[in-house]
């Protein structure tokens, strides 16, 4: 008979970035949530915009606020990232508004379409590096072939979307790079060849008893979400919403976990609020606090922009891109898994 208790123990003892329960939800739960949402919309298309609004207010805007918990919720973080908060944000606001004023919303929508793809891919790369850093079995997976495998399906996805030449995205005018269908086809062949090679190496590693189980599980979901969102989904906006939900929820949970590990010894006198809401058992308070801040900040910004420049959906789109562009730039600076401080907090490279 199979020893269920032994299996449970071995599963719990895998090199998770937090623990089995958290990571299982993080890896598989978020993918399931994204797929279930897409399925609901396919069954009842009229639910798209209500779900989009929920995504924006409870995940999209919220995940940007989560970024600021890393930037300015305590004195040390603010001192380290002062320019990113005070200097960079006004530059992004002025530049984005100038582009909209001179060229129109379609330009920033097009920029966003490609930048968000890159940002989602890079975030997933960072998460994969975190899982890799927790398991010595994953150390051999390095070098250019490792990166080629990781990026192959995301690249195929954006090339495929570009070749389709959609005229609108989220109901707004979109410009795409003129990619010939033949290029998309070749990109797909390369992506699937690399994926097949990766899968074969994972199977061989399992036979030899050196499979990096958690890292492999995460990689499978990475490939799945990018393929489903950019290739399998024929609706460009539905595909985006699907991966946007995955990306936003992933970021929120990862930042909470990071803060939880950062303040694992208890309340920090220099960061009382953030360290208090980041303690184990208080995820609900952390999420509720960020949602409350989201409501106040975004509602205020929307009202100001709506009054000064635009109306209705235009104001929402412009605000969304301002905060996204700033968020993308900030994230490229603060979430480098090779930084010693981040490796220390997440306890990476502990596997040897």
N, C-alpha and C positions, 0 to 999 in steps of 0.2 A: 504493500500500500504506500501511497505517496504521503510523506510526512508534511502536512499542511503547515504546522507550526514552524518547521524548519524552513519551508519555502518563504513563509512570512518574515522570518528572521533574516534570511539571506536577502530578501527584497529590501527590507529596511536598512540593511547594512551596506547597500550600494552607495557609491560616492555621490550623493545628492548635493546640490548647492545649499539646501536647507534641510529638508527631511523628505521622507517618502511621500507623505500626504500632500505637502505643499508642492513638491516637484511633479507629482503625478497630475495634479490639477493644472499646474503651470504648463506642462508639456502637452498633455492630451486633452485636458478640460477646455483650454482656450481654443484649440482647434475644433473641438466638438461644438463649442458655443458659436464659432464663426460659421461652421457648416450648417448648423441648425437654423441660424438666422437666415442664411441664404435660402434654405429650403422653405422656410416660412414665407419669404417674399415671393419665391417662385410659385407657391401654392396660392398666395393672396397678394398680388402686386400692389394693391392699394395701401398695404402696410409699409411700403418702402419709406416714405417720407416721415411717418411717425417713428419708425425705427432709426432713421437717420438722425432725427432730432435727439432721440435718447442717446445715440452713440456720441453725438457732439457734446451734449451737456454732461453726461455721466462718465464718458470715457475720453473723448477727444480733448475737450477743454481741461478736464481733470488731469489727464496725463501731462499736459503742459504745466499745470500748477505743481504736479509732482516734481517736475524739473527744478522748480524754485525751492523745493525743500533741500535740494542739493546745492543751491546757489546762495541763498540769503536767509534761511530760517535760523541761523546761528551766526555768531560773530566771526568765528574762524572761517566758515564757508564764504561769508560775505567778503571778508578781507582777501581771500584767495581769488574770488571771482568778481571783484568790484566792477571791472570794465565790462564784463559780460552782461551785468545787470544795468549799470548806469550808462555806459558808453555805447555798447553795441545796439541795445534796443531802440534808442532814438534814431540811429542810423538806418536800421531796418524799417522803421515806421515811415521815415521820410522817403527812402528809396522806393518802397512798395507803393505808397500813395502817389509818388511822382510817375511811376510806370503806369498806374491805372489812369491817372489824369491825362497823360500824354498819349498812351497807346490803347488803353482800354483793358477791361477785366480779362479778356481772352489771353493776354500775354502772361499774366500771373497764374491763370488757370493752367496754361500749357507748361509753365515753369514748374508749378506745383506737381503736375502729373508725373514729370520725370524725376523731380527732386524727391518726392515722397517714395517713389520706387527705390531710389538709391538709399534713402534714409532707412526704410524698412529692412532693406538687405543688410545694411551695415549694423543695424541694431541686432538683427539675428546673428550676424557674424560675431558680434561681441558676446552674445549669450552663449553661442557655441564654444567660444574661447573659454568662457567661465566653466562650462561643463568639461571641456578638455583639460583645464587646469586642475580639476578635482580628481582626475583619474590618470595614474601613470600608464595605464594600458592604452591611452589615447595619444601619448607623447610621440609615437612614431608617425602619426598622421600629421605630417608637416610638409612645408615646401610648396612649390608652385602647383603640383598636381592636386594637393589638398585644397588650395584656393580655387583652382579651376573647377573642381568637382562642386564645391560649395556654391560658386557663382553661376554655374552652368544653367540651371533651370531658371533662376531669376533673370538672367540675361536673355534666355530664350523667351521668357514671358514678356519682357518689355519690347523685344524685337518683334515678337508676334503681334502684340497690341499695335505697334507702330505700323506694321505692314497692313493692318486692317483699315487704317485711315478713318477712324471715327471722327465725325464732324462735331460732336458734342460730348461733354463729360460733366456729370452731375447737372445736366440740363443747360450747360453753358458752352459757348464756342470753344473749340479745342483745335490747336495746330499740332500735328505729329510729324516726326521726321519721315521723309518719303523712303520707306524701306521696301524694296522689291519682295514679293512673296517667296521668291527663290532663296533669298537670304534667310528669311524666317525658317524655311524648310531645312536648310543646311544647319542652321543654329539648333533646330530641334534634334536633328540626327546626332550632332555633337553632344548635346545635353544628355540625351538618352544613352549614348555610348559611355559617357563619363559616369552616369548614374549606375549603369550596369556593371562597370568596372568597380565602382565603390561598393555596390551590393555584394559582388563576388568576394571582395577583400574582407567584408564584414562576416560573410559566411565562413570563409577560410579561417578568420581570426577566432570565430566561435568554436570551430572544430579543434583549434589548437589551444583553446582555453584562455585566450587573451583578448576577448572581445570587450571593448569599452561600452558596456551596456547602456548606461544613461546617456552618454554622448551620442550613441547610435540612435536611441529613441528620439532624442531631440532632432537630430539630423533628418530623420524620416518625416517628422512633422514640418520641418523647414521646407523640404522638397514638396511635400503635399500642399501646403498653403500657397506657395508661389505658383505651383502648377494649376491648382484649382482657381485661383484668383485671376491669373493672367492668361491662361491658355484654355482651360476647360470651360470657364464661364464665357458665354458669347456676349453678355451684356457688360460693357466696360465699367459702368457705374456700379452694378451689383458686385462685380468682381472686386472693385476697389473697396466697397463697403465691407465686404467679407474680410479682406486682409487688414483693413483699417481697424476693425473691431479686435482682431487678433493682436495686432501691433500695439494698440492703445492699452488693452488689458494686460498684455505682457509687460509693458513698460511700468504700469502702475504697480503691479505685483513685484517686479524686480527692484524698483526703487524702495518700496516698503521693506523688502527683505534686506536690502543694503543698509537702510537706516536701522533696522532691527539688529543686525549684526554689529553695526557701528556703535550702538548704545547697549550692547549686550550685558555690560556690567552694571547697568542701572541708570538712574537719572543723572544727566550731566548738568552741573550748575551753570555752565556757559551756553547751554542749549536746552533749557528746561522744557519748553513747550514741545519741540520736536522729539526730544529723547523720551518724554512722557508718552506721547501718542504712538511712539515706535516700539514700545515694549511688547513682548509676547503676550497674546491675549487681548491686545488693544487694536488689532487691525481694523475693527469696525469703527473705532474712534478716529484712527488715522484717515480712513476713507471718508468718513462723515465730515471731518474737518476740511479736507481738501475739496470736497463737493461744495461745502458752505462757502469757502473762499472763492471757488470757481463761480458760483452764482453771483456773488457780490462784484467780483472783478469784471467778469464778462458782461454781465447785465449793464454795468456802468459804462464800459467801453462801447458796447453796442449803441447805447442811447446817445453817447457823445458823437460817434461817427455818423450815426443815422441823422442826427441834428445838423452836423456840419457839412457832410458830403453826400451821402447816398441814402437810399431808402430800401427797406425790406430786405430781400435776399441779397442784394448787392452789398449792404453793410455787413451781413454775416460772412459772406465770401471774403471780402477784403480783410475783415478782422481775423478770420481764420487763417488767411495766408500770412498776415503780419506775424502772428504768434507762431505759426508753423515755421516760417523762414528763420525767425530768431531761435526757435527751439532746435532746428536742425543744426545751426551753427554752434550753439552752445553744447549740444550733445557730442558733436565731433571733438570737442575739447575736454569735456569732463569725464567721459566714459571710455578711457583707454585702458583695456584690461592689462596692458603691460606696465601700468603705473604701479610702483611698489606699494603705495598707500591702499589702492583698490585691491591688489593681490593680498595684502595683509588682512584687510577687513573681511574679504570673502574667503580667506584661507585657501587661496589657490596654490597650485604647485606643491600641495602637501603630499601628493602621491609619489613624489620623487622626481 
